[in-house]
């Protein structure tokens, strides 16, 4: 991972994908939003144009017993598209079990109103942020 570059994280969903980014020092993850696929790739291209991105982290939706399903196939296709559109940026798959549940709980704990929490894009972006923060925390010794 390059110094003073950002890392982007993705929580791939059926209709939308949550997007989060790190700070340049790879310490803090911040949610960006949730986007449909076409809009998402435009947003990622704009982020890369604004400053270096060294790494993509993608939530890997395996079941509680580690089994694969339709969601893992969707993520595999997404990663292929990422690699094709943005070659040269490393992609890491990260276990995303329970991140949506954690995202909802985090929003409750922060005092977010129920109506706001029910907006699906908020959960997707927060889940991407949790995925990224876990990755940053696990890799903090490589900075």
N, C-alpha and C positions, 0 to 999 in steps of 0.2 A: 504494500500500500504506500502510495507516494505521500511525501510530506506536503502539508498545506493544500491538499486536494480534498474533495468531498467524497463521501460514499453515499450512494442512493440505495434505498430498500423498497421492495415491492411486496404487497400482500395481494396476490392475484385472486380475483373473485369471478363470479359468473358474468356480471355486467360491468363492474368497475374494478379498478385496481388501486389500492391505497399506495401512496407514495410518501416517503420520508427521506430526509437528508441529514447527514452529519455536519457538524461544524468542521472547518479546515484542520483542526487539531485532533479530530476523531474522538471527541469526548462526549458530546451531547447530540442526541437525535432529536429532530423536530419534524412534526408532520407537515406535509405540503398540501395534500388534498387527495381526492379520489377521482379517477378519470376513466372514461371509456377508452378503448384501445387506441384509436386514431389520435385522440386528444392527448393521451398519455405519452406517446412517442414524440409528439410535437413538444410537449412540456420538457421531456428528458433532453431532447436536442437543444432546447433553449437554455436549460441549466448547464449543459456541457459547454455551450457557446459562451456562457457568462464566466466560466472558470473551470479548472480541471476537475474531473471526476475519475477516481482511480479504481473504483470497485462497485459492483452491483451485488446486493444481497437480496435473495429471493426466498420468500417463505415456502417451505416444502411441506405440503399438507398430507402427512402420513397419518394413518389411524392410530388409535391408542395402543394397539398391539404392533404397530410398525407396518401395517398393511398398506398397499397402494390402492388407489381407486381412480375414479373419473377426474377428480381434482388434480391428482399428480400428473395425469396425462395433459391436462390443460396447462399446468405449470411447465412441463417439458416443452410444449409447443411455444409457450411464451418465451422461455429461455432461448430457444432456437431463433425466434424473431429478434430478441435482444442482441444475440451474438451476430446476426446478419446485419442488423441496422447499426450497431455500435461495436465493430470488431476491435479487438485490442483491449477492451475493458473486461477484467476478470469477473466471473460470476460465481458466487458461492451460494449454495442452497443451505438454508437453516431451518431446522425443525420448528414449525409454527403451531404445534399443538397447543391449544388453550389460549392463543393470543387474542382471539376475538372476545373470549370470556374475560380475559385480563383487561382488555381495552374497555369493555363495558363497565367493569368494576372501577377502573381508574377514573372514568368519567363521573361515576356516581360519587366516588371519594373526593373528587375535585369540586363537587357541588353543581355540576352541570345539570340544567333543567331537563326533565324527562323528554319534553318535546324536541329539544336539541339532540339528545342522545339517540332518539329514534331515527334521525337522519342517517341512513346507511353509510353515506360517504364519510361521515365523522368516525364511525367505527372502523372502516377500512383504513383510513389515514392513521388513526391511533394504533391499530394493529401493526401497520408497517413501521411505525415509530418504535413500538415495543420490540419487534423483530430486530430492528437496527440497533437499538440500545443494548439488547442482549449480545449481539455480535460485537459491538464496540467494547462492552465490558469484558467479554471473553478474550478479546485480542488486545487489551490495553497494554500488555507487556511488550508488544511488537512495535509500539510507537517510538 
